[in-house]
Every structure is written in C-alpha cells, then in structure tokens.
Amino acid sequence: MPSKKSHRVSVRRNLQNAPLRTKAKNLIASARTAIESDELDSAQEFVQSAVSALDRAAKKGAIHKSNASRRKSRIMTQMAAAKKDK
C-alpha cells in the first residue's frame, strides 16, 4: 500500500500530466476525423499539431517516448496513405 507522500505525489503528477495527454489524444482524433473526411489541408495542420503535442507530452514525461513515437508514426502513415489515394 502506498505511503501518504507517494499518494500525494502521484495525485499531483496526474494533475500535471492529464492535460498534456488529453490534448494529444484530442488532436489525434481530430486529425483522424479530418483524414477520413478527405479534408487533407486541415488534416495536415491537425497532424502537425498532434505531433507537437505528443513530443511535448513525451518530453515532460506524461507519456513514454516510445508511445509518442508509435502514435506519431501511425498518424503520419495514415496521412501519407490518404495523400497517396487522392
């Protein structure tokens, strides 16, 4: 069972990290929606914003750097496939 101090620390870190994770998740969802609806100009902006948000979250430790890298790879692959189909 965690000590009181470690619980306080985990609560504080969760409060700091949650907005970073949420922003990255929302931008990825927006990018995927734009890609699926063939709005490639806006999708490109969302992808760039999502990549930036993922890098920021990984830098601050909100998500693991490999997790950020995997998500960036997937979203950029989807974007490239959508451009290729057009």
MODELLER restraints for C-alpha pairs under 7 A, 6 or more apart:
rsr = mdl.restraints
at = mdl.atoms
rsr.add(forms.Gaussian(group=physical.xy_distance, feature=features.Distance(at['CA:17:A'], at['CA:62:A']), mean=4.87, stdev=0.5))
rsr.add(forms.Gaussian(group=physical.xy_distance, feature=features.Distance(at['CA:20:A'], at['CA:57:A']), mean=5.47, stdev=0.5))
rsr.add(forms.Gaussian(group=physical.xy_distance, feature=features.Distance(at['CA:20:A'], at['CA:62:A']), mean=6.71, stdev=0.5))
rsr.add(forms.Gaussian(group=physical.xy_distance, feature=features.Distance(at['CA:21:A'], at['CA:57:A']), mean=6.51, stdev=0.5))
rsr.add(forms.Gaussian(group=physical.xy_distance, feature=features.Distance(at['CA:21:A'], at['CA:62:A']), mean=6.52, stdev=0.5))
rsr.add(forms.Gaussian(group=physical.xy_distance, feature=features.Distance(at['CA:23:A'], at['CA:53:A']), mean=6.89, stdev=0.5))
rsr.add(forms.Gaussian(group=physical.xy_distance, feature=features.Distance(at['CA:24:A'], at['CA:50:A']), mean=5.64, stdev=0.5))
rsr.add(forms.Gaussian(group=physical.xy_distance, feature=features.Distance(at['CA:24:A'], at['CA:53:A']), mean=5.13, stdev=0.5))
rsr.add(forms.Gaussian(group=physical.xy_distance, feature=features.Distance(at['CA:24:A'], at['CA:54:A']), mean=5.61, stdev=0.5))
rsr.add(forms.Gaussian(group=physical.xy_distance, feature=features.Distance(at['CA:27:A'], at['CA:46:A']), mean=6.13, stdev=0.5))
rsr.add(forms.Gaussian(group=physical.xy_distance, feature=features.Distance(at['CA:27:A'], at['CA:49:A']), mean=6.79, stdev=0.5))
rsr.add(forms.Gaussian(group=physical.xy_distance, feature=features.Distance(at['CA:27:A'], at['CA:50:A']), mean=5.02, stdev=0.5))
rsr.add(forms.Gaussian(group=physical.xy_distance, feature=features.Distance(at['CA:28:A'], at['CA:47:A']), mean=6.94, stdev=0.5))
rsr.add(forms.Gaussian(group=physical.xy_distance, feature=features.Distance(at['CA:28:A'], at['CA:50:A']), mean=5.55, stdev=0.5))
rsr.add(forms.Gaussian(group=physical.xy_distance, feature=features.Distance(at['CA:30:A'], at['CA:46:A']), mean=6.57, stdev=0.5))
rsr.add(forms.Gaussian(group=physical.xy_distance, feature=features.Distance(at['CA:31:A'], at['CA:43:A']), mean=5.03, stdev=0.5))
rsr.add(forms.Gaussian(group=physical.xy_distance, feature=features.Distance(at['CA:31:A'], at['CA:46:A']), mean=4.86, stdev=0.5))
rsr.add(forms.Gaussian(group=physical.xy_distance, feature=features.Distance(at['CA:31:A'], at['CA:47:A']), mean=5.54, stdev=0.5))
rsr.add(forms.Gaussian(group=physical.xy_distance, feature=features.Distance(at['CA:34:A'], at['CA:40:A']), mean=6.79, stdev=0.5))
rsr.add(forms.Gaussian(group=physical.xy_distance, feature=features.Distance(at['CA:34:A'], at['CA:42:A']), mean=6.71, stdev=0.5))
rsr.add(forms.Gaussian(group=physical.xy_distance, feature=features.Distance(at['CA:34:A'], at['CA:43:A']), mean=4.95, stdev=0.5))
rsr.add(forms.Gaussian(group=physical.xy_distance, feature=features.Distance(at['CA:35:A'], at['CA:43:A']), mean=5.61, stdev=0.5))
rsr.add(forms.Gaussian(group=physical.xy_distance, feature=features.Distance(at['CA:35:A'], at['CA:79:A']), mean=6.58, stdev=0.5))
rsr.add(forms.Gaussian(group=physical.xy_distance, feature=features.Distance(at['CA:35:A'], at['CA:82:A']), mean=6.64, stdev=0.5))
rsr.add(forms.Gaussian(group=physical.xy_distance, feature=features.Distance(at['CA:47:A'], at['CA:75:A']), mean=6.92, stdev=0.5))
rsr.add(forms.Gaussian(group=physical.xy_distance, feature=features.Distance(at['CA:51:A'], at['CA:72:A']), mean=5.79, stdev=0.5))
rsr.add(forms.Gaussian(group=physical.xy_distance, feature=features.Distance(at['CA:54:A'], at['CA:68:A']), mean=5.42, stdev=0.5))
rsr.add(forms.Gaussian(group=physical.xy_distance, feature=features.Distance(at['CA:55:A'], at['CA:68:A']), mean=6.63, stdev=0.5))
rsr.add(forms.Gaussian(group=physical.xy_distance, feature=features.Distance(at['CA:57:A'], at['CA:63:A']), mean=5.89, stdev=0.5))
rsr.add(forms.Gaussian(group=physical.xy_distance, feature=features.Distance(at['CA:58:A'], at['CA:64:A']), mean=5.62, stdev=0.5))
rsr.add(forms.Gaussian(group=physical.xy_distance, feature=features.Distance(at['CA:58:A'], at['CA:65:A']), mean=5.04, stdev=0.5))
rsr.add(forms.Gaussian(group=physical.xy_distance, feature=features.Distance(at['CA:58:A'], at['CA:68:A']), mean=6.26, stdev=0.5))
